[in-house]
Amino acid sequence: MKYECEACGYVYDPAVGDPDNGVDPGTEFADLPEDWTCPTCGLGKDQFKPAE
């Protein structure tokens, strides 16, 4: 499942991960480090919601 940042619209896709910030492809949203932040706007995981 993909998750979208409510503030900026960035979509985290587990199939892609966030390699620029050390998150390998295949990493589920729930398995992201607690200190991971949106690579676009810098807000925390609590600002994300499941994407449609």
PQR file of N, CA, C, O and H, with PARSE charges and radii, in Angstrom:
ATOM      1  N   MET A   1       0.843  -1.188   0.000 -0.4000 1.5000
ATOM      2  CA  MET A   1       0.000   0.000   0.000 -0.0000 2.0000
ATOM      3  C   MET A   1       0.886   1.250   0.000  0.5500 1.7000
ATOM      4  O   MET A   1       1.906   1.304   0.687 -0.5500 1.4000
ATOM      5  N   LYS A   2       0.483   2.234  -0.771 -0.4000 1.5000
ATOM      6  CA  LYS A   2       1.198   3.510  -0.830 -0.0000 2.0000
ATOM      7  C   LYS A   2       0.624   4.458   0.222  0.5500 1.7000
ATOM      8  O   LYS A   2      -0.535   4.336   0.617 -0.5500 1.4000
ATOM      9  H   LYS A   2      -0.345   2.190  -1.329  0.4000 1.0000
ATOM     10  N   TYR A   3       1.445   5.394   0.665 -0.4000 1.5000
ATOM     11  CA  TYR A   3       1.027   6.398   1.644 -0.0000 2.0000
ATOM     12  C   TYR A   3       1.366   7.783   1.118  0.5500 1.7000
ATOM     13  O   TYR A   3       2.425   7.999   0.529 -0.5500 1.4000
ATOM     14  H   TYR A   3       2.387   5.493   0.345  0.4000 1.0000
ATOM     15  N   GLU A   4       0.441   8.723   1.344 -0.4000 1.5000
ATOM     16  CA  GLU A   4       0.590  10.084   0.829 -0.0000 2.0000
ATOM     17  C   GLU A   4       0.757  11.074   1.969  0.5500 1.7000
ATOM     18  O   GLU A   4       0.048  11.005   2.973 -0.5500 1.4000
ATOM     19  H   GLU A   4      -0.420   8.547   1.823  0.4000 1.0000
ATOM     20  N   CYS A   5       1.706  12.002   1.806 -0.4000 1.5000
ATOM     21  CA  CYS A   5       1.897  13.081   2.772 -0.0000 2.0000
ATOM     22  C   CYS A   5       0.738  14.064   2.613  0.5500 1.7000
ATOM     23  O   CYS A   5       0.506  14.594   1.527 -0.5500 1.4000
ATOM     24  H   CYS A   5       2.282  12.057   0.990  0.4000 1.0000
ATOM     25  N   GLU A   6       0.019  14.297   3.702 -0.4000 1.5000
ATOM     26  CA  GLU A   6      -1.137  15.198   3.635 -0.0000 2.0000
ATOM     27  C   GLU A   6      -0.731  16.642   3.392  0.5500 1.7000
ATOM     28  O   GLU A   6      -1.535  17.435   2.903 -0.5500 1.4000
ATOM     29  H   GLU A   6       0.208  13.866   4.584  0.4000 1.0000
ATOM     30  N   ALA A   7       0.501  16.993   3.725 -0.4000 1.5000
ATOM     31  CA  ALA A   7       0.929  18.379   3.576 -0.0000 2.0000
ATOM     32  C   ALA A   7       1.343  18.710   2.144  0.5500 1.7000
ATOM     33  O   ALA A   7       0.961  19.754   1.616 -0.5500 1.4000
ATOM     34  H   ALA A   7       1.154  16.349   4.123  0.4000 1.0000
ATOM     35  N   CYS A   8       2.132  17.816   1.502 -0.4000 1.5000
ATOM     36  CA  CYS A   8       2.688  18.180   0.199 -0.0000 2.0000
ATOM     37  C   CYS A   8       2.285  17.257  -0.938  0.5500 1.7000
ATOM     38  O   CYS A   8       2.509  17.588  -2.102 -0.5500 1.4000
ATOM     39  H   CYS A   8       2.443  16.968   1.931  0.4000 1.0000
ATOM     40  N   GLY A   9       1.693  16.104  -0.629 -0.4000 1.5000
ATOM     41  CA  GLY A   9       1.262  15.203  -1.675 -0.0000 2.0000
ATOM     42  C   GLY A   9       2.289  14.163  -2.098  0.5500 1.7000
ATOM     43  O   GLY A   9       2.012  13.359  -2.989 -0.5500 1.4000
ATOM     44  H   GLY A   9       1.511  15.835   0.317  0.4000 1.0000
ATOM     45  N   TYR A  10       3.481  14.159  -1.474 -0.4000 1.5000
ATOM     46  CA  TYR A  10       4.467  13.130  -1.782 -0.0000 2.0000
ATOM     47  C   TYR A  10       3.870  11.759  -1.483  0.5500 1.7000
ATOM     48  O   TYR A  10       3.219  11.576  -0.454 -0.5500 1.4000
ATOM     49  H   TYR A  10       3.706  14.812  -0.751  0.4000 1.0000
ATOM     50  N   VAL A  11       4.087  10.798  -2.375 -0.4000 1.5000
ATOM     51  CA  VAL A  11       3.570   9.440  -2.185 -0.0000 2.0000
ATOM     52  C   VAL A  11       4.740   8.496  -1.942  0.5500 1.7000
ATOM     53  O   VAL A  11       5.638   8.367  -2.774 -0.5500 1.4000
ATOM     54  H   VAL A  11       4.615  10.947  -3.211  0.4000 1.0000
ATOM     55  N   TYR A  12       4.709   7.831  -0.771 -0.4000 1.5000
ATOM     56  CA  TYR A  12       5.696   6.796  -0.478 -0.0000 2.0000
ATOM     57  C   TYR A  12       5.203   5.486  -1.073  0.5500 1.7000
ATOM     58  O   TYR A  12       4.118   5.008  -0.743 -0.5500 1.4000
ATOM     59  H   TYR A  12       3.979   7.935  -0.095  0.4000 1.0000
ATOM     60  N   ASP A  13       6.021   4.910  -1.959 -0.4000 1.5000
ATOM     61  CA  ASP A  13       5.697   3.642  -2.606 -0.0000 2.0000
ATOM     62  C   ASP A  13       6.688   2.592  -2.096  0.5500 1.7000
ATOM     63  O   ASP A  13       7.884   2.697  -2.366 -0.5500 1.4000
ATOM     64  H   ASP A  13       6.903   5.298  -2.226  0.4000 1.0000
ATOM     65  N   PRO A  14       6.207   1.585  -1.365 -0.5600 1.5000
ATOM     66  CA  PRO A  14       7.121   0.567  -0.832  0.2800 2.0000
ATOM     67  C   PRO A  14       7.944  -0.137  -1.914  0.5500 1.7000
ATOM     68  O   PRO A  14       9.065  -0.571  -1.650 -0.5500 1.4000
ATOM     69  N   ALA A  15       7.408  -0.250  -3.112 -0.4000 1.5000
ATOM     70  CA  ALA A  15       8.144  -0.911  -4.193 -0.0000 2.0000
ATOM     71  C   ALA A  15       9.386  -0.119  -4.587  0.5500 1.7000
ATOM     72  O   ALA A  15      10.360  -0.687  -5.081 -0.5500 1.4000
ATOM     73  H   ALA A  15       6.498   0.103  -3.327  0.4000 1.0000
ATOM     74  N   VAL A  16       9.349   1.198  -4.368 -0.4000 1.5000
ATOM     75  CA  VAL A  16      10.458   2.080  -4.732 -0.0000 2.0000
ATOM     76  C   VAL A  16      11.326   2.385  -3.524  0.5500 1.7000
ATOM     77  O   VAL A  16      12.542   2.526  -3.653 -0.5500 1.4000
ATOM     78  H   VAL A  16       8.557   1.660  -3.967  0.4000 1.0000
ATOM     79  N   GLY A  17      10.707   2.487  -2.339 -0.4000 1.5000
ATOM     80  CA  GLY A  17      11.443   2.893  -1.137 -0.0000 2.0000
ATOM     81  C   GLY A  17      11.809   4.364  -1.209  0.5500 1.7000
ATOM     82  O   GLY A  17      11.139   5.157  -1.871 -0.5500 1.4000
ATOM     83  H   GLY A  17       9.719   2.372  -2.235  0.4000 1.0000
ATOM     84  N   ASP A  18      12.883   4.714  -0.516 -0.4000 1.5000
ATOM     85  CA  ASP A  18      13.401   6.088  -0.535 -0.0000 2.0000
ATOM     86  C   ASP A  18      14.925   5.979  -0.514  0.5500 1.7000
ATOM     87  O   ASP A  18      15.571   6.340   0.470 -0.5500 1.4000
ATOM     88  H   ASP A  18      13.428   4.070   0.022  0.4000 1.0000
ATOM     89  N   PRO A  19      15.498   5.467  -1.635 -0.5600 1.5000
ATOM     90  CA  PRO A  19      16.931   5.183  -1.640  0.2800 2.0000
ATOM     91  C   PRO A  19      17.816   6.391  -1.347  0.5500 1.7000
ATOM     92  O   PRO A  19      18.914   6.231  -0.813 -0.5500 1.4000
ATOM     93  N   ASP A  20      17.361   7.592  -1.683 -0.4000 1.5000
ATOM     94  CA  ASP A  20      18.157   8.790  -1.402 -0.0000 2.0000
ATOM     95  C   ASP A  20      18.332   9.006   0.099  0.5500 1.7000
ATOM     96  O   ASP A  20      19.257   9.694   0.530 -0.5500 1.4000
ATOM     97  H   ASP A  20      16.469   7.722  -2.116  0.4000 1.0000
ATOM     98  N   ASN A  21      17.434   8.411   0.897 -0.4000 1.5000
ATOM     99  CA  ASN A  21      17.495   8.558   2.352 -0.0000 2.0000
ATOM    100  C   ASN A  21      17.720   7.219   3.057  0.5500 1.7000
ATOM    101  O   ASN A  21      17.367   7.058   4.225 -0.5500 1.4000
ATOM    102  H   ASN A  21      16.682   7.852   0.548  0.4000 1.0000
ATOM    103  N   GLY A  22      18.306   6.267   2.343 -0.4000 1.5000
ATOM    104  CA  GLY A  22      18.709   5.010   2.951 -0.0000 2.0000
ATOM    105  C   GLY A  22      17.614   3.989   3.162  0.5500 1.7000
ATOM    106  O   GLY A  22      17.785   3.060   3.950 -0.5500 1.4000
ATOM    107  H   GLY A  22      18.592   6.397   1.394  0.4000 1.0000
ATOM    108  N   VAL A  23      16.472   4.140   2.464 -0.4000 1.5000
ATOM    109  CA  VAL A  23      15.370   3.183   2.600 -0.0000 2.0000
ATOM    110  C   VAL A  23      15.329   2.332   1.331  0.5500 1.7000
ATOM    111  O   VAL A  23      15.073   2.831   0.236 -0.5500 1.4000
ATOM    112  H   VAL A  23      16.333   4.895   1.824  0.4000 1.0000
ATOM    113  N   ASP A  24      15.587   1.039   1.506 -0.4000 1.5000
ATOM    114  CA  ASP A  24      15.648   0.135   0.366 -0.0000 2.0000
ATOM    115  C   ASP A  24      14.270  -0.126  -0.235  0.5500 1.7000
ATOM    116  O   ASP A  24      13.266  -0.095   0.477 -0.5500 1.4000
ATOM    117  H   ASP A  24      15.795   0.633   2.396  0.4000 1.0000
ATOM    118  N   PRO A  25      14.217  -0.386  -1.559 -0.5600 1.5000
ATOM    119  CA  PRO A  25      12.970  -0.830  -2.171  0.2800 2.0000
ATOM    120  C   PRO A  25      12.461  -2.080  -1.457  0.5500 1.7000
ATOM    121  O   PRO A  25      13.243  -2.939  -1.048 -0.5500 1.4000
ATOM    122  N   GLY A  26      11.149  -2.167  -1.316 -0.4000 1.5000
ATOM    123  CA  GLY A  26      10.549  -3.291  -0.624 -0.0000 2.0000
ATOM    124  C   GLY A  26      10.281  -3.029   0.845  0.5500 1.7000
ATOM    125  O   GLY A  26       9.761  -3.900   1.542 -0.5500 1.4000
ATOM    126  H   GLY A  26      10.514  -1.469  -1.648  0.4000 1.0000
ATOM    127  N   THR A  27      10.632  -1.824   1.337 -0.4000 1.5000
ATOM    128  CA  THR A  27      10.413  -1.473   2.742 -0.0000 2.0000
ATOM    129  C   THR A  27       8.987  -0.952   2.918  0.5500 1.7000
ATOM    130  O   THR A  27       8.624   0.085   2.363 -0.5500 1.4000
ATOM    131  H   THR A  27      11.055  -1.116   0.770  0.4000 1.0000
ATOM    132  N   GLU A  28       8.190  -1.674   3.690 -0.4000 1.5000
ATOM    133  CA  GLU A  28       6.820  -1.242   3.955 -0.0000 2.0000
ATOM    134  C   GLU A  28       6.818   0.039   4.786  0.5500 1.7000
ATOM    135  O   GLU A  28       7.764   0.309   5.526 -0.5500 1.4000
ATOM    136  H   GLU A  28       8.486  -2.516   4.141  0.4000 1.0000
ATOM    137  N   PHE A  29       5.754   0.819   4.657 -0.4000 1.5000
ATOM    138  CA  PHE A  29       5.648   2.083   5.400 -0.0000 2.0000
ATOM    139  C   PHE A  29       5.800   1.853   6.904  0.5500 1.7000
ATOM    140  O   PHE A  29       6.488   2.613   7.586 -0.5500 1.4000
ATOM    141  H   PHE A  29       4.986   0.599   4.055  0.4000 1.0000
ATOM    142  N   ALA A  30       5.159   0.808   7.414 -0.4000 1.5000
ATOM    143  CA  ALA A  30       5.205   0.521   8.855 -0.0000 2.0000
ATOM    144  C   ALA A  30       6.622   0.195   9.327  0.5500 1.7000
ATOM    145  O   ALA A  30       6.928   0.323  10.513 -0.5500 1.4000
ATOM    146  H   ALA A  30       4.600   0.191   6.860  0.4000 1.0000
ATOM    147  N   ASP A  31       7.493  -0.231   8.391 -0.4000 1.5000
ATOM    148  CA  ASP A  31       8.857  -0.614   8.742 -0.0000 2.0000
ATOM    149  C   ASP A  31       9.860   0.523   8.574  0.5500 1.7000
ATOM    150  O   ASP A  31      11.052   0.340   8.823 -0.5500 1.4000
ATOM    151  H   ASP A  31       7.245  -0.335   7.428  0.4000 1.0000
ATOM    152  N   LEU A  32       9.389   1.693   8.156 -0.4000 1.5000
ATOM    153  CA  LEU A  32      10.289   2.844   8.041 -0.0000 2.0000
ATOM    154  C   LEU A  32      10.795   3.229   9.426  0.5500 1.7000
ATOM    155  O   LEU A  32      10.071   3.076  10.409 -0.5500 1.4000
ATOM    156  H   LEU A  32       8.421   1.842   7.954  0.4000 1.0000
ATOM    157  N   PRO A  33      12.031   3.727   9.520 -0.5600 1.5000
ATOM    158  CA  PRO A  33      12.529   4.179  10.819  0.2800 2.0000
ATOM    159  C   PRO A  33      11.620   5.261  11.403  0.5500 1.7000
ATOM    160  O   PRO A  33      11.043   6.056  10.662 -0.5500 1.4000
ATOM    161  N   GLU A  34      11.495   5.289  12.719 -0.4000 1.5000
ATOM    162  CA  GLU A  34      10.616   6.275  13.371 -0.0000 2.0000
ATOM    163  C   GLU A  34      11.027   7.708  13.048  0.5500 1.7000
ATOM    164  O   GLU A  34      10.188   8.609  13.046 -0.5500 1.4000
ATOM    165  H   GLU A  34      11.964   4.643  13.321  0.4000 1.0000
ATOM    166  N   ASP A  35      12.316   7.924  12.775 -0.4000 1.5000
ATOM    167  CA  ASP A  35      12.779   9.292  12.501 -0.0000 2.0000
ATOM    168  C   ASP A  35      12.766   9.631  11.007  0.5500 1.7000
ATOM    169  O   ASP A  35      13.245  10.691  10.604 -0.5500 1.4000
ATOM    170  H   ASP A  35      12.997   7.193  12.776  0.4000 1.0000
ATOM    171  N   TRP A  36      12.214   8.723  10.182 -0.4000 1.5000
ATOM    172  CA  TRP A  36      12.102   9.019   8.752 -0.0000 2.0000
ATOM    173  C   TRP A  36      11.141  10.179   8.551  0.5500 1.7000
ATOM    174  O   TRP A  36      10.112  10.268   9.220 -0.5500 1.4000
ATOM    175  H   TRP A  36      11.825   7.861  10.509  0.4000 1.0000
ATOM    176  N   THR A  37      11.482  11.065   7.625 -0.4000 1.5000
ATOM    177  CA  THR A  37      10.610  12.203   7.321 -0.0000 2.0000
ATOM    178  C   THR A  37      10.358  12.266   5.823  0.5500 1.7000
ATOM    179  O   THR A  37      11.104  11.693   5.029 -0.5500 1.4000
ATOM    180  H   THR A  37      12.318  10.992   7.081  0.4000 1.0000
ATOM    181  N   CYS A  38       9.315  12.959   5.455 -0.4000 1.5000
ATOM    182  CA  CYS A  38       8.973  13.153   4.054 -0.0000 2.0000
ATOM    183  C   CYS A  38      10.163  13.793   3.334  0.5500 1.7000
ATOM    184  O   CYS A  38      10.648  14.842   3.760 -0.5500 1.4000
ATOM    185  H   CYS A  38       8.709  13.424   6.100  0.4000 1.0000
ATOM    186  N   PRO A  39      10.641  13.171   2.241 -0.5600 1.5000
ATOM    187  CA  PRO A  39      11.792  13.745   1.546  0.2800 2.0000
ATOM    188  C   PRO A  39      11.486  15.060   0.836  0.5500 1.7000
ATOM    189  O   PRO A  39      12.408  15.778   0.449 -0.5500 1.4000
ATOM    190  N   THR A  40      10.209  15.385   0.659 -0.4000 1.5000
ATOM    191  CA  THR A  40       9.847  16.629  -0.013 -0.0000 2.0000
ATOM    192  C   THR A  40       9.691  17.783   0.967  0.5500 1.7000
ATOM    193  O   THR A  40      10.246  18.861   0.752 -0.5500 1.4000
ATOM    194  H   THR A  40       9.460  14.801   0.973  0.4000 1.0000
ATOM    195  N   CYS A  41       8.927  17.560   2.057 -0.4000 1.5000
ATOM    196  CA  CYS A  41       8.635  18.684   2.958 -0.0000 2.0000
ATOM    197  C   CYS A  41       9.199  18.515   4.371  0.5500 1.7000
ATOM    198  O   CYS A  41       9.186  19.468   5.151 -0.5500 1.4000
ATOM    199  H   CYS A  41       8.476  16.685   2.232  0.4000 1.0000
ATOM    200  N   GLY A  42       9.692  17.324   4.714 -0.4000 1.5000
ATOM    201  CA  GLY A  42      10.346  17.131   5.991 -0.0000 2.0000
ATOM    202  C   GLY A  42       9.438  16.799   7.164  0.5500 1.7000
ATOM    203  O   GLY A  42       9.916  16.702   8.295 -0.5500 1.4000
ATOM    204  H   GLY A  42       9.703  16.550   4.081  0.4000 1.0000
ATOM    205  N   LEU A  43       8.140  16.621   6.929 -0.4000 1.5000
ATOM    206  CA  LEU A  43       7.254  16.267   8.032 -0.0000 2.0000
ATOM    207  C   LEU A  43       7.363  14.783   8.346  0.5500 1.7000
ATOM    208  O   LEU A  43       7.848  13.999   7.531 -0.5500 1.4000
ATOM    209  H   LEU A  43       7.752  16.699   6.011  0.4000 1.0000
ATOM    210  N   GLY A  44       6.909  14.408   9.535 -0.4000 1.5000
ATOM    211  CA  GLY A  44       7.053  13.041  10.005 -0.0000 2.0000
ATOM    212  C   GLY A  44       6.008  12.084   9.460  0.5500 1.7000
ATOM    213  O   GLY A  44       5.082  12.467   8.746 -0.5500 1.4000
ATOM    214  H   GLY A  44       6.516  15.045  10.197  0.4000 1.0000
ATOM    215  N   LYS A  45       6.198  10.802   9.831 -0.4000 1.5000
ATOM    216  CA  LYS A  45       5.300   9.731   9.364 -0.0000 2.0000
ATOM    217  C   LYS A  45       3.852   9.958   9.774  0.5500 1.7000
ATOM    218  O   LYS A  45       2.930   9.472   9.119 -0.5500 1.4000
ATOM    219  H   LYS A  45       6.951  10.491  10.411  0.4000 1.0000
ATOM    220  N   ASP A  46       3.655  10.704  10.868 -0.4000 1.5000
ATOM    221  CA  ASP A  46       2.284  10.929  11.347 -0.0000 2.0000
ATOM    222  C   ASP A  46       1.477  11.826  10.419  0.5500 1.7000
ATOM    223  O   ASP A  46       0.268  11.970  10.603 -0.5500 1.4000
ATOM    224  H   ASP A  46       4.404  11.099  11.400  0.4000 1.0000
ATOM    225  N   GLN A  47       2.120  12.429   9.432 -0.4000 1.5000
ATOM    226  CA  GLN A  47       1.425  13.291   8.480 -0.0000 2.0000
ATOM    227  C   GLN A  47       1.018  12.539   7.217  0.5500 1.7000
ATOM    228  O   GLN A  47       0.515  13.144   6.271 -0.5500 1.4000
ATOM    229  H   GLN A  47       3.102  12.312   9.283  0.4000 1.0000
ATOM    230  N   PHE A  48       1.233  11.225   7.194 -0.4000 1.5000
ATOM    231  CA  PHE A  48       0.903  10.416   6.024 -0.0000 2.0000
ATOM    232  C   PHE A  48      -0.395   9.662   6.241  0.5500 1.7000
ATOM    233  O   PHE A  48      -0.742   9.280   7.359 -0.5500 1.4000
ATOM    234  H   PHE A  48       1.642  10.733   7.963  0.4000 1.0000
ATOM    235  N   LYS A  49      -1.107   9.457   5.130 -0.4000 1.5000
ATOM    236  CA  LYS A  49      -2.330   8.666   5.164 -0.0000 2.0000
ATOM    237  C   LYS A  49      -2.281   7.675   4.015  0.5500 1.7000
ATOM    238  O   LYS A  49      -1.585   7.920   3.030 -0.5500 1.4000
ATOM    239  H   LYS A  49      -0.826   9.767   4.222  0.4000 1.0000
ATOM    240  N   PRO A  50      -3.011   6.544   4.114 -0.5600 1.5000
ATOM    241  CA  PRO A  50      -3.034   5.610   2.992  0.2800 2.0000
ATOM    242  C   PRO A  50      -3.508   6.300   1.721  0.5500 1.7000
ATOM    243  O   PRO A  50      -4.484   7.050   1.737 -0.5500 1.4000
ATOM    244  N   ALA A  51      -2.816   6.045   0.630 -0.4000 1.5000
ATOM    245  CA  ALA A  51      -3.183   6.639  -0.659 -0.0000 2.0000
ATOM    246  C   ALA A  51      -4.244   5.779  -1.330  0.5500 1.7000
ATOM    247  O   ALA A  51      -4.264   4.559  -1.172 -0.5500 1.4000
ATOM    248  H   ALA A  51      -2.023   5.436   0.616  0.4000 1.0000
ATOM    249  N   GLU A  52      -5.109   6.417  -2.067 -0.4000 1.5000
ATOM    250  CA  GLU A  52      -6.166   5.691  -2.792 -0.0000 2.0000
ATOM    251  C   GLU A  52      -5.578   4.887  -3.932  0.5500 1.7000
ATOM    252  O   GLU A  52      -6.312   4.212  -4.654 -0.5500 1.4000
ATOM    253  H   GLU A  52      -5.094   7.409  -2.196  0.4000 1.0000
TER
END
